[in-house]
């Protein structure tokens, strides 16, 4: 494990899958409610209250 390789093609495939899941989940009511609940419960300045943005992830 000292020298790991991540072929670009495999990495891009996984990135595309993760992005698709993120887009689908971000439209679901359950996901939207969880985001709002966490922000209200923990506050927007707490890590649990913050939301990952698509532009920052991918």
C-alpha positions as CSV (number, residue, x, y, z in Angstrom):
1,X,0.0,0.0,0.0
2,X,3.0,2.3,-0.1
3,X,2.5,2.9,-3.8
4,X,-1.1,3.2,-4.9
5,X,-2.2,3.8,-8.4
6,X,-5.5,5.3,-9.5
7,X,-5.9,5.0,-13.2
8,X,-7.5,8.1,-14.6
9,X,-10.2,6.2,-16.4
10,X,-11.3,4.4,-13.3
11,X,-11.2,7.6,-11.2
12,X,-13.4,9.4,-13.8
13,X,-15.9,6.6,-13.8
14,X,-16.2,6.6,-10.0
15,X,-16.5,10.4,-10.1
16,X,-19.3,10.3,-12.6
17,X,-21.2,7.7,-10.6
18,X,-20.8,9.8,-7.4
19,X,-21.9,12.9,-9.2
20,X,-25.0,11.2,-10.6
21,X,-26.0,9.9,-7.1
22,X,-25.5,13.3,-5.6
23,X,-27.7,14.9,-8.2
24,X,-30.4,12.3,-7.7
25,X,-30.3,12.5,-3.9
26,X,-30.3,16.3,-3.9
27,X,-33.8,16.3,-5.5
28,X,-35.3,13.8,-3.0
29,X,-37.5,15.2,-0.2
30,X,-35.8,13.1,2.5
31,X,-32.4,14.5,1.5
32,X,-33.7,18.1,1.5
33,X,-35.4,17.7,4.9
34,X,-32.3,16.2,6.4
35,X,-30.2,19.2,5.2
36,X,-32.7,21.7,6.6
37,X,-33.0,19.8,9.9
38,X,-29.2,19.6,10.3
39,X,-28.8,23.3,9.6
40,X,-31.5,24.2,12.1
41,X,-30.3,21.8,14.8
42,X,-26.5,22.4,14.6
43,X,-26.4,25.9,13.0
44,X,-24.9,26.7,9.6
45,X,-21.5,27.4,11.1
46,X,-21.2,23.8,12.5
47,X,-19.8,21.1,10.2
48,X,-22.9,19.0,10.6
49,X,-25.1,21.9,9.6
50,X,-23.2,22.7,6.4
51,X,-24.1,21.3,3.0
52,X,-21.6,20.1,0.4
53,X,-22.1,22.0,-2.8
54,X,-21.7,20.2,-6.2
55,X,-19.3,22.8,-7.4
56,X,-17.0,22.2,-4.5
57,X,-17.1,18.5,-4.6
58,X,-16.7,17.8,-8.3
